[in-house]
């Protein structure tokens, strides 16, 4: 029943926001050959991560950097094993994230799910479960959807389509134990304090999680506070290891910032 409802919603979504006709970002006319239903102008505006990345969190690293890890990862240990990201979080990416979260443009998340899949293709990463970062009940009621879940669902669908050994999507694996304040105005230490104990694995999910590898999916990675809080909860719930996949990641801080 749920699958039929999801299929119906996807068909309605496609009817209202048809892919391959208009650019999903700016609305310019395009044809179906365009990658991710984006026009050339919007494709060029994205800050794609194609070069060196941090060996831990997956942020883009400058070519002049001689180390393996970004400054943040040298200063802070993480609970996830390794992270991957698709874009650097610039002004254009920020506007799209604002549109996705606060302007009702949830259909963008399907396109972003395709970008996530292409990022992971060829990575030779073996995971058992795909788990999206949950949003609070208050934000879910206000927004109407969890953008990370939509991205994760599209990622899982593409994985199933391309091969038989697709990870299982478990949207209810993680839950929020309490409401948390908005993190944008907080520094890294304050973010970690605000999120401490904010996530947990549901009791009914623990048997499915035991000794299994997880790919945690979120929209943005900045300081890693959310990723670590979720990863810690998954490991404490019995996961063998946690990998992280995000659409966009913030820039690298420098010493003293």
URBELQUI-V651133 format. One record per residue. N is the residue number from 1. PHI is phi as a letter, one per 40 degrees, with the letter a starting at -180 (* if undefined). BURIAL is + if it has 16 or more other ideal C-beta (glycine too) atoms within 10 Angstrom, else -. Layout:
N_PHI_BURIAL, N_PHI_BURIAL
This chain:
1_*_-, 2_c_-, 3_c_-, 4_c_-, 5_c_-, 6_c_-, 7_c_-, 8_c_-, 9_c_-, 10_c_-, 11_c_-, 12_c_-, 13_d_-, 14_c_-, 15_c_-, 16_c_-, 17_b_+, 18_c_-, 19_c_+, 20_g_-, 21_b_-, 22_b_-, 23_c_+, 24_c_+, 25_c_+, 26_b_-, 27_g_-, 28_c_-, 29_c_-, 30_b_+, 31_b_-, 32_c_-, 33_c_-, 34_c_+, 35_c_-, 36_f_+, 37_f_+, 38_b_+, 39_c_+, 40_c_-, 41_c_-, 42_c_+, 43_d_-, 44_c_-, 45_c_+, 46_c_+, 47_c_+, 48_c_-, 49_c_+, 50_b_-, 51_b_-, 52_c_-, 53_b_+, 54_c_+, 55_c_-, 56_b_+, 57_c_+, 58_g_+, 59_c_+, 60_c_+, 61_b_+, 62_c_-, 63_c_-, 64_c_-, 65_c_-, 66_b_-, 67_c_-, 68_c_-, 69_b_+, 70_c_+, 71_c_+, 72_d_+, 73_c_+, 74_c_-, 75_c_-, 76_b_+, 77_c_-, 78_b_+, 79_c_+, 80_c_+, 81_c_-, 82_a_+, 83_b_+, 84_b_+, 85_a_+, 86_b_+, 87_b_+, 88_c_+, 89_c_+, 90_c_-, 91_c_-, 92_c_-, 93_c_+, 94_c_-, 95_c_-, 96_c_+, 97_c_+, 98_c_-, 99_c_-, 100_c_+, 101_c_+, 102_b_-, 103_b_-, 104_g_-, 105_c_+, 106_c_+, 107_c_+, 108_c_+, 109_c_+, 110_c_+, 111_c_+, 112_c_+, 113_c_+, 114_c_+, 115_c_+, 116_c_+, 117_c_+, 118_c_-, 119_c_+, 120_c_+, 121_c_-, 122_g_-, 123_c_-, 124_f_-, 125_c_-, 126_b_-, 127_b_+, 128_c_+, 129_b_+, 130_b_+, 131_b_+, 132_c_+, 133_c_+, 134_c_+, 135_c_+, 136_c_-, 137_c_-, 138_c_-, 139_c_+, 140_c_-, 141_c_-, 142_c_-, 143_c_+, 144_g_-, 145_a_-, 146_b_+, 147_c_+, 148_c_+, 149_c_+, 150_c_+, 151_c_+, 152_c_+, 153_c_+, 154_c_+, 155_d_+, 156_c_+, 157_c_+, 158_c_+, 159_c_+, 160_c_-, 161_c_-, 162_c_-, 163_a_-, 164_c_-, 165_c_-, 166_c_+, 167_c_+, 168_c_-, 169_c_+, 170_b_+, 171_c_+, 172_c_-, 173_c_+, 174_b_+, 175_b_-, 176_c_+, 177_c_-, 178_a_-, 179_c_-, 180_b_+, 181_c_-, 182_c_-, 183_c_+, 184_d_-, 185_c_-, 186_c_+, 187_c_-, 188_d_+, 189_c_-, 190_c_-, 191_c_+, 192_c_+, 193_c_-, 194_c_+, 195_c_+, 196_c_-, 197_g_-, 198_c_+, 199_b_+, 200_a_+, 201_c_+, 202_c_-, 203_d_-, 204_c_-, 205_c_+, 206_c_-, 207_c_-, 208_c_+, 209_c_+, 210_d_-, 211_f_-, 212_b_+, 213_c_+, 214_b_+, 215_b_+, 216_c_+, 217_b_+, 218_a_+, 219_c_+, 220_b_+, 221_b_+, 222_b_+, 223_c_+, 224_g_+, 225_c_+, 226_c_+, 227_c_+, 228_c_+, 229_c_+, 230_c_+, 231_c_+, 232_c_+, 233_c_+, 234_c_+, 235_c_+, 236_c_-, 237_c_+, 238_h_-, 239_c_+, 240_c_-, 241_a_+, 242_b_+, 243_b_+, 244_b_+, 245_b_+, 246_b_+, 247_c_+, 248_b_+, 249_b_+, 250_c_+, 251_c_-, 252_c_+, 253_c_-, 254_b_-, 255_d_-, 256_g_-, 257_c_-
